[in-house]
Amino acid sequence: MKNKLLRFDKQQKFIDFDTETEGLNLVDSRPWQVSWIICQGDKVISTHNRFIWWPDLRISPEAARITKFDINHFKRTSNKTYKVGGKIYQAQSPEEVWEEFEKYFYDPKYRLVGQNILGFDVFMINVWRRLMNIGSDYSFMSRLIDTRALASAIHQEKTDPPQELREFILWQYRMVGWRKRGKKVSQLSLLKHYDIPFDESKLHDGLYDIMKNYEIFRKQLFDIDL
């Protein structure tokens, strides 16, 4: 029923999240930044921006360029800090960051939102788990909402997705795989499409990206019956 749609649900809470990683390898690229915000309706309740310390981080030159990660600072430092975008951030062990992140991430009361999380970030979460020797756990999958998938569906005018959670995930994977010339579904394209003000120089910072991504998501909810 229409009044059950997420756009009308003022009680549902969301986590919008993003990872920044060494590279794009889905098997062993390690996340060095994880950012998440807790939201309800149009409000951001809290923000979290954490950096994961890997003493042998092998960030690719391209990933460093895009994220403004200072490789020279990393090579020189011995105090577990990263310099990103000209700012120095204290990093913590994978276990310390995980302890805080997973208590939100695996809490079933939250729906999980992000851009291309089905095609990338869920794999980075698994790499992180594997390196801590705690095994795989994809039990969160049914709660995922990928704004890239929603954008593809909106382009195709497939705006009545299945409501059953398992079917909804399979439907999103079909949408993520859709490609058509001239139909752009990147976060930059979606910000422009929805006339959301943004600073392009700040894109690819995890926390900034998810703040803007949540604005996109709230706009998408009025273009799709979710």
C-alpha positions as CSV (number, residue, x, y, z in Angstrom):
1,M,0.0,0.0,0.0
2,K,1.1,3.5,-0.8
3,N,1.3,4.7,2.9
4,K,3.8,1.8,3.6
5,L,6.4,3.3,1.1
6,L,9.7,4.3,2.6
7,R,9.1,7.9,1.6
8,F,6.3,8.1,4.1
9,D,7.9,6.0,6.9
10,K,9.2,8.5,9.4
11,Q,10.3,5.8,11.9
12,Q,12.6,3.7,9.6
13,K,16.3,4.3,10.3
14,F,19.0,4.1,7.7
15,I,22.8,3.7,7.6
16,D,24.4,5.2,4.5
17,F,28.0,3.9,4.2
18,D,31.1,3.9,2.0
19,T,34.6,2.5,2.0
20,E,37.8,3.8,0.5
21,T,40.2,1.1,-0.5
22,E,43.7,0.3,-1.8
23,G,42.3,-0.5,-5.2
24,L,39.4,-2.1,-7.1
25,N,40.3,-5.7,-6.6
26,L,37.2,-7.4,-5.1
27,V,39.2,-10.2,-3.6
28,D,42.0,-8.5,-1.6
29,S,41.8,-4.7,-1.8
30,R,41.7,-3.5,1.8
31,P,39.5,-0.7,3.1
32,W,41.5,2.0,4.8
33,Q,38.5,4.4,5.4
34,V,35.0,3.5,6.4
35,S,32.3,6.1,6.9
36,W,28.7,5.8,7.9
37,I,25.9,8.1,8.9
38,I,22.8,7.2,10.9
39,C,19.6,8.8,9.4
40,Q,15.9,8.9,10.0
41,G,13.6,10.5,7.5
42,D,15.4,13.6,6.1
43,K,17.5,14.0,9.2
44,V,21.1,12.9,9.8
45,I,21.3,11.7,13.4
46,S,25.0,11.0,13.7
47,T,28.2,10.8,11.6
48,H,31.1,8.3,11.8
49,N,34.4,8.5,10.0
50,R,37.0,6.0,10.8
51,F,40.4,5.1,9.4
52,I,41.8,1.5,9.4
53,W,45.5,1.1,10.0
54,W,47.4,-1.3,7.7
55,P,51.2,-1.0,8.2
56,D,51.8,-2.4,4.7
57,L,49.0,-0.6,2.9
58,R,49.5,-0.9,-0.9
59,I,47.3,1.9,-2.2
60,S,47.5,2.3,-5.9
61,P,48.7,5.6,-7.4
62,E,45.3,6.0,-9.1
63,A,43.3,5.3,-5.8
64,A,45.6,7.8,-4.0
65,R,45.0,10.4,-6.6
66,I,41.2,10.0,-6.6
67,T,40.9,10.0,-2.8
68,K,43.7,12.6,-2.2
69,F,45.6,10.1,0.0
70,D,49.1,11.3,0.7
71,I,51.4,8.3,0.0
72,N,54.6,10.2,1.0
73,H,53.1,10.9,4.4
74,F,52.2,7.3,4.9
75,K,55.7,6.1,3.9
76,R,57.3,8.6,6.4
77,T,55.0,8.2,9.4
78,S,55.3,5.8,12.2
79,N,52.4,7.1,14.3
80,K,49.5,5.4,12.6
81,T,48.2,8.4,10.8
82,Y,46.9,9.0,7.3
83,K,47.0,12.3,5.5
84,V,44.0,12.7,3.2
85,G,43.0,15.9,1.5
86,G,45.7,17.8,3.4
87,K,44.3,16.7,6.8
88,I,45.9,14.2,9.2
89,Y,43.7,11.5,10.6
90,Q,44.5,9.0,13.4
91,A,44.0,5.4,12.2
92,Q,43.0,2.5,14.4
93,S,43.5,-1.3,14.1
94,P,41.0,-3.2,12.0
95,E,39.5,-4.8,15.1
96,E,39.0,-1.5,16.9
97,V,37.1,0.1,13.9
98,W,35.2,-3.1,13.3
99,E,33.9,-3.3,16.9
100,E,32.2,0.1,16.5
101,F,31.1,-0.4,12.9
102,E,29.6,-3.9,13.2
103,K,27.2,-3.0,16.1
104,Y,25.4,-0.7,13.7
105,F,25.9,-2.6,10.4
106,Y,24.5,-5.9,11.7
107,D,21.6,-4.3,13.6
108,P,18.4,-5.4,11.8
109,K,16.6,-2.2,12.6
110,Y,18.6,-0.3,10.0
111,R,18.3,-0.4,6.2
112,L,21.7,0.0,4.6
113,V,22.1,2.5,1.8
114,G,25.0,3.4,-0.5
115,Q,26.2,4.0,-4.1
116,N,27.3,0.8,-5.9
117,I,27.5,-1.1,-2.6
118,L,26.2,-4.3,-4.2
119,G,29.0,-4.1,-6.8
120,F,31.9,-3.1,-4.5
121,D,31.5,-2.3,-0.8
122,V,29.9,-5.6,0.3
123,F,33.1,-7.3,-1.0
124,M,35.3,-4.9,0.8
125,I,33.4,-5.6,4.1
126,N,34.1,-9.3,3.5
127,V,37.9,-8.7,2.8
128,W,38.0,-6.8,6.1
129,R,36.3,-9.7,8.0
130,R,38.5,-12.3,6.3
131,L,41.7,-10.4,7.4
132,M,40.5,-10.4,11.0
133,N,39.9,-14.2,10.7
134,I,36.2,-13.9,11.5
135,G,34.9,-15.4,8.3
136,S,32.2,-14.3,5.9
137,D,28.8,-13.1,7.0
138,Y,26.4,-11.7,4.4
139,S,23.4,-11.8,6.6
140,F,23.0,-8.0,6.1
141,M,22.3,-8.4,2.4
142,S,18.5,-8.3,2.5
143,R,18.6,-4.8,4.1
144,L,20.7,-3.2,1.3
145,I,19.4,-0.4,-1.0
146,D,21.8,0.5,-3.8
147,T,21.2,4.0,-5.2
148,R,23.0,3.0,-8.4
149,A,20.5,0.2,-8.8
150,L,17.6,2.5,-8.1
151,A,18.9,5.0,-10.7
152,S,19.1,2.3,-13.3
153,A,15.5,1.2,-12.6
154,I,14.3,4.8,-12.8
155,H,16.0,5.3,-16.2
156,Q,14.2,2.1,-17.4
157,E,10.9,3.3,-15.8
158,K,10.8,0.1,-13.7
159,T,9.6,1.9,-10.7
160,D,7.6,-0.8,-8.9
161,P,10.2,-3.1,-7.4
162,P,9.3,-6.3,-5.5
163,Q,8.6,-5.7,-1.8
164,E,9.8,-9.0,-0.5
165,L,13.4,-8.4,0.6
166,R,15.0,-11.4,-1.0
167,E,13.4,-10.7,-4.4
168,F,14.3,-7.0,-4.0
169,I,18.0,-7.8,-3.7
170,L,17.9,-10.0,-6.8
171,W,16.0,-7.2,-8.7
172,Q,18.7,-4.7,-7.6
173,Y,21.4,-6.9,-9.0
174,R,19.7,-7.0,-12.3
175,M,19.4,-3.2,-12.2
176,V,23.1,-2.7,-11.3
177,G,24.1,-4.7,-14.4
178,W,22.1,-2.5,-16.8
179,R,24.0,-0.3,-19.1
180,K,22.8,2.1,-21.8
181,R,24.6,4.8,-23.7
182,G,23.7,8.3,-22.5
183,K,22.1,7.0,-19.2
184,K,24.5,7.8,-16.4
185,V,24.1,6.4,-12.9
186,S,27.3,7.6,-11.2
187,Q,27.0,9.6,-8.0
188,L,28.2,12.8,-9.8
189,S,25.6,12.3,-12.5
190,L,22.8,11.8,-9.9
191,L,23.8,14.9,-8.0
192,K,23.5,16.9,-11.2
193,H,20.3,15.2,-12.1
194,Y,18.6,16.1,-8.8
195,D,20.1,19.6,-8.7
196,I,21.8,18.8,-5.4
197,P,24.5,21.4,-4.5
198,F,27.9,19.8,-4.1
199,D,31.6,20.6,-4.1
200,E,33.2,18.4,-6.7
201,S,36.6,18.7,-5.1
202,K,35.3,16.9,-2.0
203,L,33.9,13.9,-3.9
204,H,35.6,10.6,-3.0
205,D,36.0,11.5,0.6
206,G,34.0,8.8,2.3
207,L,32.0,11.0,4.7
208,Y,31.2,13.7,2.2
209,D,30.1,11.1,-0.4
210,I,27.6,9.4,1.9
211,M,26.2,12.8,3.1
212,K,25.5,13.6,-0.6
213,N,24.4,10.1,-1.3
214,Y,21.7,10.2,1.3
215,E,20.3,13.3,-0.3
216,I,20.2,11.4,-3.6
217,F,18.4,8.5,-1.9
218,R,15.7,10.8,-0.4
219,K,15.1,12.2,-3.9
220,Q,14.9,8.8,-5.5
221,L,12.2,7.7,-3.1
222,F,9.8,10.0,-4.9
223,D,10.7,8.5,-8.3
224,I,10.3,4.8,-7.3
225,D,7.7,2.9,-5.2
226,L,9.9,1.4,-2.7
